[in-house]
Structures are given as C-alpha cells and as structure tokens.
Amino acid sequence: MSLLVEGVALTPSGRPVLAPEELELRMIERVDVEFGDKRAGNMRGGLQGREADKYVAGVALVTSHRLIWLDQARTPGTEGLSCSVHLSRVIEAAPVPLKMFGSRTRRLRLALRRGIVGPNDAGGALVLAFRGENPDAFTAAVADALAKKTWLAEPPPPPSTTTDAGRPTRPFATRVPPGQPPPPPTAPAGRPTRPFAISAGVGGVLHRQHQEHKQRQETLGGAFTDMNALMAKAKEMVTLAEHLAGSVANRRQSKTTDPGDASSPSDASDAETTEMDAMMLSMGIASPVTRETAGALYHQQLARQLADWLPQVLAKRGGILALPDVFCLFNRARGSELISPEDLLKACQLWRRLGVPLQYRRFDSGVQVVQSLDRSDDEVCATLTEMINRPISREDDDERDTMRRMDAYSASVALGIPPTIASEYLLMAERHGILCRDDGPEATYFYPNFFPECEAT
C-alpha cells in the first residue's frame, strides 16, 4: 500500500480548474513532493498507478480547499503528474527542522488520513521540499487555510427581529459601562417625552457620547451583516452562473449535432443565448491572479489566466481584438484586482513560450492586437477578395462603382472587427496584390487589383 493523491483537471493553458467557492492563496515554484518517511523506509506514493514516478521541480499552489502540485515537465494538453490533496485530509502540518550537518533544503511535512482516495490508500506523510525561494509565506498560507476550514463554512442566517412563532422579539437591555450614566427611559408610544435633567451638564455630555458610540456600533454591525448576506448571495450567483453556462453549452451542442430538428433552438432562443453569453462575461473572474498569490510566477500565471478567459471573448468579436480593448475588458472581469498595461503586454508576449492557442501581434503601423491561432492572413485575404469581387445584378447597375470599392468601415462590418483592425487588413491585402488603394479627399477606398503581377513594394 502507498500514499495516494488525487489528480487535477487543468485548463487549456495549464491552470488548475477551481471549485465555485475555491480561491487561490499562494503559489511557489521549484517544489519537490516526497512521500512517506525515510526512517521507516516507505517512500512510495503519488497518483494511483504512478507511485514509482518522481514528482520533482513542480509548482505548488495552496487554495482555500486544496494543496495542488503542478507538473512543469508535462506534455502540453495533458495533466502529467499534477496532483492535489484536499485540506480536509490533513491531520497536521509542520515545518521539518533543519539539522546542523544535514540538507539546507526547507521542507513542510503534512500528515494525511488514510483511505481517502481508495482502499489502497495508506495515508501517512507527504513532504514538500522547497528548492527555490523562501517558503515562509507559502507555509503561513497553508496554516491559515487549515485554521479557517473554508470548505466547511456556510453563510450565516440573516438577522431576524421575530421569533419562530412570528412574535416580535423583545429588545435586550443596553449594558452601561461603569462610570457612565444610564440612558433615559423610552416613553410609551403616543406620549410625548419630557426632558430629563441628565441631558444637562457633564452627565449630559457623557450620555451623548455614549449614545453616539452605541449608534456607531450598530451601524458597523449592520454593515457587516449586509456584507455576509452579500457573500451568501455571491455564492448563489456563482452556482447559478455555472448552471446557465452548462445550459448554453447544451443548447449549442444540440444545435450543432441536429440543426434540422424541430426541437432545435429558434431565433428567439438564439437571442436568449447571446444575451446569456453577455451576462456570463459580466460575471467576472472568481479568483484573479495577483502578485501576492503568484509571487515570482505572476506574469506567467497572468498569461495563462488571460488565455483561459479570452477565447470566449474573441469568439464574439471576429476572432481578433485590439490590445486596449483587451485591457479594459479584462480589468472589468477582474473587479478590484486591476492590472497595468505593462503587465498585460508582458503576459501576452509570454504566450508563444507557454504554447497557449493565442498569439500577440503588432502591425506595421503600431496597432497591437491579440488573436486566435486559427485566424490566418490568407483566410482574411480570401474573404476580402470574395467580398469585393461579388457579382452585381442589373438592378444594382447604378451602384456598380460603389459596390466595387471598400473602405475600413464596410470591411469592419463584413468581418465583424473594429475599423482600426479592418484598415490594417485592407493594407495587408494591398501588400499581397489583392487590392489597390485610392487616397481620396473624403476617405481611403480600396478597389480590386486587375493587375496582380504589380504588387505593392
């Protein structure tokens, strides 16, 4: 029997898929995972069927629910040896003391319960060996997550002023601090109150201070009660958003598999699906990457999270988007955890090295865009050629001249992209010899090139 751990589902960019209420706390690189106890001679453990493999040089991530280890040597598109341990399984977590003449590598030892993954799970010790930066912040995050036990937390019930039987509760008597006069009695309803002598002199000043303090305490208590209710509603909204996302995916799949079926979505259903997509984009990112949680891996993890979030945005905007638009939309999705334009640019430039299905591009004019890998210039040129060479009927003979020309606005409408990017594509088609340009006083128009051998130089 060996110590067994669970696998991890990864996104296309290589980030772990988190639960609805799971939040990232801290991340650290160059971490080895050691199983068992050297003194006992039992050093086997890992994923079921892969206990003999070496779990070295990975990235450790602690969340509010799990301890995750990401295999950095995995093949793109696979999980490799990436594994996780739910924090509810941890009995004890403590740093391993350093010996005077022993290894200087700092370690964190976790005692795990047995029988969680399967009947062959022997439990025991799991040790994280930190070969890189100082692990103090990571170790503190693990201890904090184990102390809070977020996976067991439930939203508190809303405050009520009535009992179970529907009768109003009696207000509790206000406790007066020593040395302060008691507050004046409250007059019955409908009877005017009379001024008390306590409102004058030093006693009156103390009484007013006490009342102001009491009012501030009640205001703060009400504010935190509203915050708890807001957090409870936020959890419900996350669950609802996941349910709606599944419904939208099922609609699209049914429409793709059987488009001629009578039960397929109608135009009204398509409009509802489009509106639902817009609502989903407005929900934002549940656990945005920050410098505090990612540390030295900030730009790398930011690039991966951006690569996971961006495809659904590009699918609704022609497959390409200007970098300033990406900056605005991504910061909107991140909420209060805003990033700078420099961080966004560095993250986009890391995509080629990380092997994500997106690319950053800079046109000759300086316009910077992001686009999917399946969008090629040849495809765009073919679309522009088909648009400008479309046949014209006799009824459109009066508009023959206008139908044979194209500007940035008409190209943007046809391609479903912003006019700035459409203008860059028209210039690219000119360089390929597909179009020719006429810089007129009103605007710049592009016409079919009837001399393709005369390419622009």
VEXDREN-2710 file (C-alpha; in Angstrom, 1 decimal):
% VEXDREN-2710
k/r/px/py/pz
1/MET/0.0/0.0/0.0
2/SER/1.1/3.5/-0.8
3/LEU/0.1/7.1/-0.1
4/LEU/-2.3/8.0/-2.9
5/VAL/-3.2/11.5/-4.0
6/GLU/-5.9/12.8/-6.4
7/GLY/-5.4/14.1/-9.9
8/VAL/-6.0/17.7/-11.1
9/ALA/-8.1/18.9/-14.0
10/LEU/-6.3/21.6/-16.0
11/THR/-7.5/24.3/-18.3
12/PRO/-6.1/24.5/-21.9
13/SER/-3.5/27.0/-20.6
14/GLY/-2.3/24.7/-17.8
15/ARG/-4.0/26.3/-14.8
16/PRO/-6.0/24.1/-12.3
17/VAL/-9.8/24.1/-12.5
18/LEU/-11.1/25.5/-9.3
19/ALA/-14.3/24.8/-7.5
20/PRO/-17.0/27.6/-7.4
21/GLU/-16.0/28.8/-3.9
22/GLU/-12.3/27.9/-4.1
23/LEU/-9.8/30.8/-4.1
24/GLU/-6.0/30.8/-4.7
25/LEU/-3.9/31.8/-1.7
26/ARG/-0.2/31.4/-2.5
27/MET/2.0/29.8/-5.2
28/ILE/5.7/28.9/-5.3
29/GLU/7.9/27.2/-7.9
30/ARG/10.7/24.6/-7.8
31/VAL/8.9/22.3/-5.3
32/ASP/9.5/18.5/-5.0
33/VAL/7.0/16.1/-3.5
34/GLU/8.3/13.4/-1.2
35/PHE/6.1/10.6/0.0
36/GLY/6.4/8.5/3.2
37/ASP/9.1/8.6/5.9
38/LYS/12.8/7.9/5.2
39/ARG/13.3/6.4/8.6
40/ALA/10.5/3.9/8.1
41/GLY/11.8/3.0/4.6
42/ASN/8.4/3.6/3.0
43/MET/8.9/6.3/0.3
44/ARG/6.3/5.2/-2.2
45/GLY/3.3/7.4/-3.2
46/GLY/1.7/9.5/-5.8
47/LEU/-1.1/9.1/-8.3
48/GLN/-2.7/5.6/-8.5
49/GLY/-0.6/3.5/-10.9
50/ARG/2.3/6.0/-10.9
51/GLU/3.7/5.7/-7.5
52/ALA/7.2/4.9/-8.8
53/ASP/7.5/8.2/-10.7
54/LYS/9.5/11.2/-9.4
55/TYR/7.5/14.3/-8.5
56/VAL/10.2/17.0/-8.8
57/ALA/10.6/20.6/-9.9
58/GLY/6.9/21.5/-9.9
59/VAL/4.8/24.4/-8.9
60/ALA/2.9/24.2/-5.5
61/LEU/-0.4/26.1/-5.1
62/VAL/-2.4/26.3/-1.9
63/THR/-6.1/27.3/-2.2
64/SER/-8.8/27.7/0.3
65/HIS/-9.7/24.0/-0.3
66/ARG/-6.7/22.1/-1.7
67/LEU/-3.0/21.8/-1.9
68/ILE/-2.1/21.4/-5.6
69/TRP/1.2/20.4/-7.3
70/LEU/1.5/21.2/-11.0
71/ASP/3.9/19.1/-13.1
72/GLN/6.0/21.6/-15.1
73/ALA/7.5/18.8/-17.3
74/ARG/4.2/17.6/-18.6
75/THR/3.3/17.3/-22.3
76/PRO/1.1/20.3/-23.4
77/GLY/-2.6/19.3/-23.3
78/THR/-2.1/16.7/-20.6
79/GLU/-2.1/16.7/-16.8
80/GLY/1.1/14.7/-16.4
81/LEU/1.9/14.0/-12.8
82/SER/-0.1/17.0/-11.5
83/CYS/-1.9/16.1/-8.3
84/SER/-3.7/17.5/-5.3
85/VAL/-4.6/16.9/-1.7
86/HIS/-7.8/18.2/-0.1
87/LEU/-7.1/20.1/3.1
88/SER/-9.8/18.2/5.0
89/ARG/-7.4/15.2/4.7
90/VAL/-4.6/16.9/6.5
91/ILE/-4.2/16.0/10.2
92/GLU/-1.2/18.1/10.9
93/ALA/1.2/20.4/9.0
94/ALA/4.6/21.4/10.4
95/PRO/7.9/22.5/9.0
96/VAL/10.7/20.0/9.2
97/PRO/13.5/21.2/11.5
98/LEU/16.9/21.7/9.8
99/LYS/19.9/19.7/11.0
100/MET/23.2/21.3/11.6
101/PHE/25.1/19.0/9.2
102/GLY/22.1/17.9/7.1
103/SER/20.5/19.3/3.9
104/ARG/19.7/23.0/3.9
105/THR/16.5/22.5/1.9
106/ARG/13.5/23.6/3.8
107/ARG/10.6/21.2/4.0
108/LEU/6.9/21.1/5.1
109/ARG/5.6/17.8/6.4
110/LEU/1.9/17.0/6.1
111/ALA/0.2/14.1/7.9
112/LEU/-2.6/12.7/5.8
113/ARG/-5.5/10.5/6.6
114/ARG/-5.7/7.0/5.0
115/GLY/-8.4/5.5/2.8
116/ILE/-9.5/8.8/1.2
117/VAL/-8.5/8.1/-2.4
118/GLY/-9.3/4.4/-2.3
119/PRO/-8.9/1.2/-0.3
120/ASN/-5.2/1.0/-1.2
121/ASP/-4.5/4.5/0.2
122/ALA/-2.3/4.0/3.2
123/GLY/-2.1/7.7/4.1
124/GLY/1.0/8.9/6.0
125/ALA/3.5/11.7/5.5
126/LEU/3.7/13.9/2.5
127/VAL/6.7/16.3/2.4
128/LEU/7.1/19.4/0.2
129/ALA/10.8/20.2/-0.4
130/PHE/11.3/23.8/-1.4
131/ARG/14.3/24.1/-3.8
132/GLY/13.8/27.8/-4.7
133/GLU/12.6/30.9/-2.9
134/ASN/11.8/31.3/0.8
135/PRO/8.7/29.3/1.6
136/ASP/7.7/31.2/4.8
137/ALA/4.7/33.0/3.1
138/PHE/3.6/29.7/1.5
139/THR/3.8/27.8/4.8
140/ALA/1.8/30.6/6.5
141/ALA/-0.8/30.4/3.8
142/VAL/-1.2/26.6/4.4
143/ALA/-1.5/27.1/8.1
144/ASP/-4.1/29.9/7.6
145/ALA/-6.2/27.7/5.2
146/LEU/-6.2/24.8/7.7
147/ALA/-7.2/27.1/10.5
148/LYS/-10.1/28.7/8.7
149/LYS/-11.5/25.5/7.1
150/THR/-13.3/27.4/4.4
151/TRP/-14.6/24.2/2.8
152/LEU/-16.9/23.8/5.9
153/ALA/-18.1/27.4/6.1
154/GLU/-21.7/28.2/5.5
155/PRO/-23.3/31.6/5.1
156/PRO/-24.8/32.9/8.4
157/PRO/-28.5/33.2/8.7
158/PRO/-29.9/36.7/8.1
159/PRO/-30.8/38.6/11.2
160/SER/-34.4/38.5/12.2
161/THR/-36.5/40.6/14.6
162/THR/-39.2/37.9/15.1
163/THR/-39.3/34.6/16.8
164/ASP/-40.2/31.3/15.2
165/ALA/-43.8/31.8/16.2
166/GLY/-43.9/35.2/14.4
167/ARG/-43.9/37.3/17.6
168/PRO/-41.6/40.2/17.8
169/THR/-38.6/39.7/20.0
170/ARG/-38.1/41.9/23.0
171/PRO/-35.1/44.2/22.8
172/PHE/-32.2/43.4/25.0
173/ALA/-31.3/45.8/27.8
174/THR/-28.4/48.0/27.0
175/ARG/-25.4/47.4/29.2
176/VAL/-24.0/50.6/30.5
177/PRO/-20.2/50.8/31.0
178/PRO/-19.0/51.6/34.5
179/GLY/-18.7/55.3/35.3
180/GLN/-21.4/56.3/32.7
181/PRO/-25.0/57.3/33.5
182/PRO/-27.7/55.1/32.3
183/PRO/-29.7/56.2/29.2
184/PRO/-33.1/57.8/29.8
185/PRO/-36.2/55.5/29.7
186/THR/-38.1/55.3/26.5
187/ALA/-41.6/56.9/26.6
188/PRO/-44.6/54.8/25.5
189/ALA/-45.8/55.2/22.0
190/GLY/-48.2/58.2/21.5
191/ARG/-47.0/60.0/24.7
192/PRO/-44.5/62.9/24.4
193/THR/-41.2/62.6/26.2
194/ARG/-40.2/65.1/28.8
195/PRO/-36.7/66.5/29.1
196/PHE/-34.6/64.9/31.8
197/ALA/-32.0/66.6/33.9
198/ILE/-29.5/64.1/32.7
199/SER/-29.2/65.9/29.4
200/ALA/-27.5/68.9/31.0
201/GLY/-24.1/69.3/32.5
202/VAL/-21.2/66.8/32.4
203/GLY/-23.6/63.9/32.7
204/GLY/-25.4/65.1/29.6
205/VAL/-22.1/65.2/27.6
206/LEU/-21.2/61.7/28.8
207/HIS/-24.7/60.5/27.9
208/ARG/-24.5/61.9/24.3
209/GLN/-21.0/60.4/23.8
210/HIS/-22.4/57.0/24.9
211/GLN/-25.3/57.3/22.5
212/GLU/-23.0/58.2/19.6
213/HIS/-20.8/55.3/20.4
214/LYS/-23.8/53.0/20.5
215/GLN/-25.1/54.2/17.2
216/ARG/-21.7/53.7/15.5
217/GLN/-21.5/50.1/16.8
218/GLU/-25.0/49.4/15.5
219/THR/-24.1/50.9/12.1
220/LEU/-20.9/48.8/11.9
221/GLY/-22.8/45.7/12.9
222/GLY/-25.4/46.3/10.2
223/ALA/-22.7/46.8/7.6
224/PHE/-21.0/43.5/8.4
225/THR/-24.4/41.7/8.4
226/ASP/-25.1/43.1/5.0
227/MET/-21.6/42.0/3.8
228/ASN/-22.3/38.4/5.0
229/ALA/-25.6/38.5/3.2
230/LEU/-23.9/39.8/0.1
231/MET/-21.3/37.0/0.2
232/ALA/-24.1/34.4/0.6
233/LYS/-25.8/35.9/-2.5
234/ALA/-22.5/35.9/-4.4
235/LYS/-22.1/32.1/-3.8
236/GLU/-25.6/31.6/-5.1
237/MET/-24.8/33.7/-8.2
238/VAL/-21.7/31.6/-8.9
239/THR/-23.7/28.4/-8.7
240/LEU/-26.4/29.9/-11.0
241/ALA/-23.8/31.1/-13.4
242/GLU/-22.3/27.6/-13.7
243/HIS/-25.8/26.2/-14.3
244/LEU/-26.5/28.7/-17.0
245/ALA/-23.1/28.1/-18.7
246/GLY/-24.0/24.4/-18.8
247/SER/-27.4/25.2/-20.4
248/VAL/-25.8/27.4/-23.0
249/ALA/-23.3/24.7/-23.9
250/ASN/-26.0/22.1/-24.2
251/ARG/-28.0/24.4/-26.5
252/ARG/-25.1/24.9/-28.8
253/GLN/-24.2/21.2/-28.8
254/SER/-27.8/20.2/-29.7
255/LYS/-28.0/22.8/-32.4
256/THR/-24.7/21.6/-33.9
257/THR/-25.5/17.9/-33.8
258/ASP/-29.0/18.2/-35.2
259/PRO/-29.7/21.5/-36.9
260/GLY/-32.8/20.3/-38.7
261/ASP/-34.6/19.0/-35.7
262/ALA/-37.8/20.8/-34.8
263/SER/-36.8/20.9/-31.2
264/SER/-33.6/22.9/-32.1
265/PRO/-33.4/26.5/-30.7
266/SER/-35.3/29.1/-32.6
267/ASP/-34.3/32.7/-33.4
268/ALA/-35.7/33.7/-30.0
269/SER/-33.6/31.0/-28.3
270/ASP/-30.5/32.2/-30.2
271/ALA/-31.2/35.8/-28.9
272/GLU/-31.5/34.4/-25.4
273/THR/-28.3/32.5/-25.7
274/THR/-26.5/35.7/-26.9
275/GLU/-27.8/37.6/-24.0
276/MET/-26.8/34.8/-21.6
277/ASP/-23.3/34.9/-23.0
278/ALA/-23.1/38.7/-22.3
279/MET/-24.3/38.1/-18.8
280/MET/-21.7/35.4/-18.3
281/LEU/-18.9/37.7/-19.4
282/SER/-20.1/40.3/-16.9
283/MET/-19.8/37.8/-14.0
284/GLY/-16.0/38.3/-14.0
285/ILE/-13.2/36.1/-12.7
286/ALA/-13.8/34.4/-9.4
287/SER/-10.1/34.1/-8.4
288/PRO/-7.9/36.5/-10.3
289/VAL/-4.1/36.1/-10.3
290/THR/-2.3/38.7/-8.2
291/ARG/1.3/39.4/-7.3
292/GLU/0.7/38.4/-3.7
293/THR/-0.7/34.9/-4.6
294/ALA/1.6/34.1/-7.6
295/GLY/4.8/35.8/-6.4
296/ALA/7.6/35.2/-9.0
297/LEU/5.2/33.4/-11.3
298/TYR/2.9/36.4/-11.6
299/HIS/3.3/37.2/-15.3
300/GLN/3.3/33.5/-16.3
301/GLN/0.1/32.8/-14.4
302/LEU/-1.5/36.0/-15.6
303/ALA/-0.7/34.9/-19.1
304/ARG/-2.4/31.5/-18.5
305/GLN/-5.5/33.0/-16.9
306/LEU/-5.8/35.5/-19.7
307/ALA/-5.5/32.7/-22.2
308/ASP/-8.3/30.8/-20.5
309/TRP/-10.6/33.8/-20.3
310/LEU/-10.0/35.4/-23.7
311/PRO/-11.2/32.7/-26.3
312/GLN/-14.9/33.2/-25.5
313/VAL/-14.5/37.0/-25.8
314/LEU/-12.7/36.6/-29.2
315/ALA/-15.4/34.3/-30.5
316/LYS/-17.9/37.1/-30.3
317/ARG/-15.6/39.8/-31.8
318/GLY/-14.4/38.3/-35.0
319/GLY/-11.5/36.3/-33.5
320/ILE/-9.3/39.4/-33.1
321/LEU/-9.3/42.3/-30.6
322/ALA/-7.1/45.4/-30.1
323/LEU/-4.9/45.3/-27.0
324/PRO/-6.5/48.4/-25.4
325/ASP/-9.9/46.7/-25.6
326/VAL/-8.5/43.6/-24.0
327/PHE/-7.1/45.7/-21.2
328/CYS/-10.5/47.3/-20.5
329/LEU/-12.5/44.0/-20.7
330/PHE/-10.0/42.0/-18.7
331/ASN/-9.8/44.6/-15.9
332/ARG/-13.6/44.7/-15.8
333/ALA/-13.7/41.0/-15.3
334/ARG/-11.0/41.1/-12.6
335/GLY/-13.1/43.6/-10.5
336/SER/-10.9/45.4/-8.0
337/GLU/-7.7/43.5/-8.8
338/LEU/-6.7/45.7/-11.7
339/ILE/-3.5/45.2/-13.7
340/SER/-1.3/47.7/-15.5
341/PRO/-0.9/48.0/-19.3
342/GLU/2.7/46.8/-18.9
343/ASP/1.6/43.6/-17.1
344/LEU/-0.9/42.9/-19.8
345/LEU/1.7/43.3/-22.5
346/LYS/4.2/41.1/-20.8
347/ALA/1.6/38.4/-20.3
348/CYS/0.6/38.5/-24.0
349/GLN/4.3/38.2/-25.0
350/LEU/4.7/35.0/-22.9
351/TRP/2.0/33.1/-24.9
352/ARG/4.4/31.8/-27.6
353/ARG/6.7/30.3/-24.9
354/LEU/3.8/28.8/-22.9
355/GLY/2.2/27.2/-26.0
356/VAL/-1.3/28.6/-25.5
357/PRO/-3.7/28.8/-28.5
358/LEU/-3.5/32.6/-28.7
359/GLN/-1.0/35.0/-30.2
360/TYR/0.1/38.6/-29.8
361/ARG/0.6/40.6/-33.0
362/ARG/1.9/44.1/-33.8
363/PHE/1.1/45.5/-37.2
364/ASP/3.5/47.7/-39.2
365/SER/1.5/50.8/-38.2
366/GLY/2.0/50.0/-34.5
367/VAL/-1.5/48.7/-33.8
368/GLN/-1.3/45.8/-31.3
369/VAL/-3.9/43.0/-31.3
370/VAL/-4.5/39.6/-29.8
371/GLN/-6.0/36.8/-32.0
372/SER/-6.6/33.1/-32.0
373/LEU/-4.0/30.8/-33.8
374/ASP/-6.6/29.5/-36.2
375/ARG/-7.1/33.0/-37.7
376/SER/-4.7/33.3/-40.7
377/ASP/-4.0/36.2/-43.1
378/ASP/-4.7/34.0/-46.1
379/GLU/-8.3/33.4/-44.8
380/VAL/-8.8/37.1/-44.3
381/CYS/-7.5/37.9/-47.8
382/ALA/-9.8/35.3/-49.3
383/THR/-12.8/36.8/-47.5
384/LEU/-11.9/40.3/-48.8
385/THR/-11.4/39.0/-52.3
386/GLU/-14.8/37.3/-52.2
387/MET/-16.5/40.5/-50.9
388/ILE/-15.1/42.9/-53.4
389/ASN/-15.5/40.6/-56.4
390/ARG/-19.0/39.5/-55.7
391/PRO/-21.3/39.5/-58.7
392/ILE/-23.5/42.6/-59.4
393/SER/-27.0/42.2/-60.9
394/ARG/-28.6/44.6/-63.4
395/GLU/-30.7/46.2/-60.7
396/ASP/-27.5/47.3/-59.0
397/ASP/-26.0/48.8/-62.1
398/ASP/-26.4/52.3/-60.7
399/GLU/-24.3/51.3/-57.7
400/ARG/-21.7/49.4/-59.7
401/ASP/-18.9/51.8/-58.7
402/THR/-19.7/51.9/-55.0
403/MET/-20.2/48.1/-54.9
404/ARG/-16.7/47.5/-56.3
405/ARG/-14.9/49.6/-53.7
406/MET/-14.4/49.1/-49.9
407/ASP/-13.4/51.3/-47.0
408/ALA/-12.4/50.4/-43.5
409/TYR/-15.9/50.8/-42.1
410/SER/-17.5/48.4/-44.7
411/ALA/-14.7/45.9/-44.2
412/SER/-15.2/46.1/-40.4
413/VAL/-19.0/45.4/-40.8
414/ALA/-18.3/42.4/-43.1
415/LEU/-15.5/40.9/-41.0
416/GLY/-17.1/41.7/-37.6
417/ILE/-14.0/43.5/-36.3
418/PRO/-13.2/47.2/-35.3
419/PRO/-12.5/49.6/-38.1
420/THR/-8.9/50.1/-36.9
421/ILE/-8.1/46.5/-37.4
422/ALA/-10.1/46.3/-40.6
423/SER/-7.9/49.1/-42.0
424/GLU/-4.8/47.1/-41.2
425/TYR/-6.2/44.1/-43.1
426/LEU/-7.0/46.2/-46.1
427/LEU/-3.4/47.5/-46.2
428/MET/-2.2/43.9/-45.8
429/ALA/-4.4/42.8/-48.8
430/GLU/-2.9/45.7/-50.8
431/ARG/0.6/44.4/-50.0
432/HIS/-0.4/41.0/-51.2
433/GLY/-1.6/42.5/-54.5
434/ILE/-5.3/41.7/-54.0
435/LEU/-6.5/45.3/-53.6
436/CYS/-5.3/48.7/-54.8
437/ARG/-5.7/51.9/-52.8
438/ASP/-7.2/55.3/-53.7
439/ASP/-6.5/58.1/-51.2
440/GLY/-9.3/60.5/-51.9
441/PRO/-10.3/63.7/-50.2
442/GLU/-13.3/62.1/-48.4
443/ALA/-11.8/58.7/-47.4
444/THR/-9.4/56.0/-48.5
445/TYR/-11.1/53.4/-50.7
446/PHE/-9.8/50.0/-51.9
447/TYR/-10.6/48.5/-55.3
448/PRO/-10.0/45.2/-56.9
449/ASN/-6.5/44.9/-58.3
450/PHE/-6.8/43.8/-62.0
451/PHE/-3.0/43.7/-62.4
452/PRO/-2.0/41.2/-59.7
453/GLU/1.5/40.9/-61.1
454/CYS/2.0/44.6/-60.0
455/GLU/2.4/44.1/-56.2
456/ALA/2.9/46.9/-53.9
457/THR/6.5/47.4/-52.9
END
